[in-house]
Amino acid sequence: MDKYSTHGKRVLVVEDELGIAEVCARVLSAEGFQVEVAVNGEAALAVLRRNEYDLCLIDIRTPRMNGIELYQRWEIECPETVNKAIFTTGDVLSSNIKEFLEKTNRPFLAKPFTPDELRSIVRSVLVNNTFRATDQSSGGLVNASNRSS
């Protein structure tokens, strides 16, 4: 990833699993990002109300307010910035999660994901701004990490 294009950009990681949050923070910090972590959607919404971020990596299943609820509230309060969301989930088979991801057309990483997959999706979304969450030819959901789920 080009350091000049990421240096100083701010990322909010919304993740309740400490190990995953630490890996995400370490990988993104090494790429030049300023990273903050929120342990649930409620804490993330409070931080989003006070600060501006270039990207938000949001776990769909967090306590107190899940990633879907967070996105819906964020979309109401600040619709011009929800295009900065990337979701993570260990459950891509649930119909409600699949429907949500298709509806929002936002990128996602299926857990477990590798540091290289994290770097790649961030590059696509933030640096190149070229990500498309769905395959337009099939209308089907496509995992941003390009792995089959």
C-alpha positions as CSV (number, residue, x, y, z in Angstrom):
1,M,0.0,0.0,0.0
2,D,1.4,3.4,-0.9
3,K,2.4,5.1,2.4
4,Y,1.8,8.6,1.0
5,S,-1.8,7.8,0.4
6,T,-2.6,6.3,3.8
7,H,-0.3,8.2,6.2
8,G,-2.4,10.0,8.8
9,K,-5.7,8.7,7.6
10,R,-8.0,7.7,10.4
11,V,-9.6,4.3,10.8
12,L,-12.2,3.2,13.4
13,V,-12.2,-0.5,14.1
14,V,-15.4,-1.7,15.7
15,E,-14.6,-5.2,17.1
16,D,-15.5,-6.9,20.4
17,E,-12.9,-9.7,20.0
18,L,-9.7,-8.2,21.5
19,G,-7.4,-10.4,19.4
20,I,-9.0,-9.4,16.1
21,A,-9.1,-5.8,17.1
22,E,-5.4,-5.9,18.0
23,V,-4.4,-7.5,14.7
24,C,-6.5,-5.0,12.7
25,A,-5.0,-2.1,14.6
26,R,-1.4,-3.4,14.2
27,V,-1.8,-4.1,10.5
28,L,-3.4,-0.8,9.7
29,S,-1.0,1.2,11.9
30,A,1.9,-0.4,10.1
31,E,0.4,0.9,6.9
32,G,0.4,4.5,8.3
33,F,-3.2,4.8,9.5
34,Q,-4.2,6.3,12.8
35,V,-6.4,3.6,14.3
36,E,-8.9,3.7,17.1
37,V,-10.9,0.8,18.4
38,A,-14.5,0.7,19.7
39,V,-15.7,-2.5,21.4
40,N,-19.3,-2.3,20.3
41,G,-21.7,-0.3,18.1
42,E,-22.8,1.9,20.9
43,A,-19.3,3.1,21.7
44,A,-18.6,3.4,17.9
45,L,-21.6,5.7,17.4
46,A,-20.5,7.9,20.2
47,V,-17.0,8.2,18.7
48,L,-18.4,8.7,15.1
49,R,-20.5,11.6,16.4
50,R,-17.4,13.4,17.7
51,N,-14.7,12.5,15.2
52,E,-14.3,12.1,11.4
53,Y,-12.8,8.9,10.0
54,D,-11.6,8.0,6.6
55,L,-12.7,4.4,7.0
56,C,-14.7,2.2,9.5
57,L,-14.1,-1.5,9.8
58,I,-17.3,-2.8,11.5
59,D,-17.9,-6.3,13.0
60,I,-21.5,-7.1,12.3
61,R,-22.0,-9.1,15.6
62,T,-21.0,-6.9,18.5
63,P,-22.7,-6.6,21.9
64,R,-24.9,-3.6,23.0
65,M,-25.4,-2.5,19.4
66,N,-24.5,-4.7,16.5
67,G,-22.9,-3.5,13.2
68,I,-26.2,-3.5,11.4
69,E,-27.9,-1.3,14.0
70,L,-24.8,0.9,14.0
71,Y,-24.8,1.3,10.2
72,Q,-28.6,2.1,10.2
73,R,-28.2,4.8,12.9
74,W,-25.0,6.2,11.2
75,E,-26.9,6.3,7.9
76,I,-29.7,8.4,9.5
77,E,-27.4,10.7,11.3
78,C,-24.7,11.2,8.7
79,P,-25.6,9.6,5.4
80,E,-22.8,11.2,3.4
81,T,-20.2,9.2,5.3
82,V,-21.6,5.6,5.4
83,N,-19.7,4.9,2.2
84,K,-16.6,4.6,4.5
85,A,-17.9,1.3,6.0
86,I,-16.3,-2.1,5.5
87,F,-18.0,-5.0,7.4
88,T,-16.5,-8.1,9.0
89,T,-18.5,-11.2,9.9
90,G,-18.1,-14.8,10.7
91,D,-21.6,-15.5,9.6
92,V,-22.2,-14.9,5.9
93,L,-24.8,-17.6,5.6
94,S,-27.5,-16.0,7.8
95,S,-30.3,-14.7,5.5
96,N,-30.6,-11.4,7.5
97,I,-26.8,-10.7,7.2
98,K,-26.7,-11.7,3.6
99,E,-29.7,-9.4,2.8
100,F,-28.1,-6.6,4.8
101,L,-24.8,-6.9,2.9
102,E,-26.6,-7.0,-0.4
103,K,-28.8,-4.0,0.4
104,T,-26.0,-1.8,1.6
105,N,-23.7,-2.8,-1.2
106,R,-20.8,-2.4,1.2
107,P,-17.6,-4.5,1.2
108,F,-17.1,-7.2,3.8
109,L,-14.4,-9.6,5.0
110,A,-15.5,-13.0,6.1
111,K,-13.8,-14.1,9.3
112,P,-11.2,-15.4,9.6
113,F,-9.4,-13.1,7.3
114,T,-5.7,-12.6,6.8
115,P,-3.7,-9.4,7.2
116,D,-3.2,-9.4,3.4
117,E,-6.9,-9.6,2.8
118,L,-7.4,-6.7,5.2
119,R,-4.8,-4.6,3.4
120,S,-6.3,-5.4,0.0
121,I,-9.9,-4.4,0.9
122,V,-8.7,-1.2,2.6
123,R,-6.6,-0.4,-0.5
124,S,-9.6,-1.1,-2.8
125,V,-12.1,1.0,-0.8
126,L,-10.0,3.8,0.5
127,V,-7.0,4.3,-1.8
128,N,-8.3,3.3,-5.2
129,N,-12.1,3.7,-4.4
130,T,-12.8,0.8,-6.8
131,F,-14.6,-1.7,-4.7
132,R,-18.0,-3.0,-5.7
133,A,-19.7,-5.3,-3.1
134,T,-21.8,-7.2,-5.6
135,D,-21.1,-8.9,-8.8
136,Q,-23.3,-6.9,-11.2
137,S,-23.4,-9.7,-13.7
138,S,-24.9,-12.2,-11.4
139,G,-26.5,-9.9,-8.8
140,G,-25.0,-12.2,-6.2
141,L,-23.1,-11.3,-3.0
142,V,-19.3,-11.5,-3.4
143,N,-16.9,-11.8,-0.6
144,A,-14.5,-8.9,-0.8
145,S,-11.6,-11.2,0.1
146,N,-12.3,-13.2,-3.1
147,R,-12.6,-16.5,-1.1
148,S,-15.6,-18.7,-1.3
149,S,-17.7,-18.8,1.8
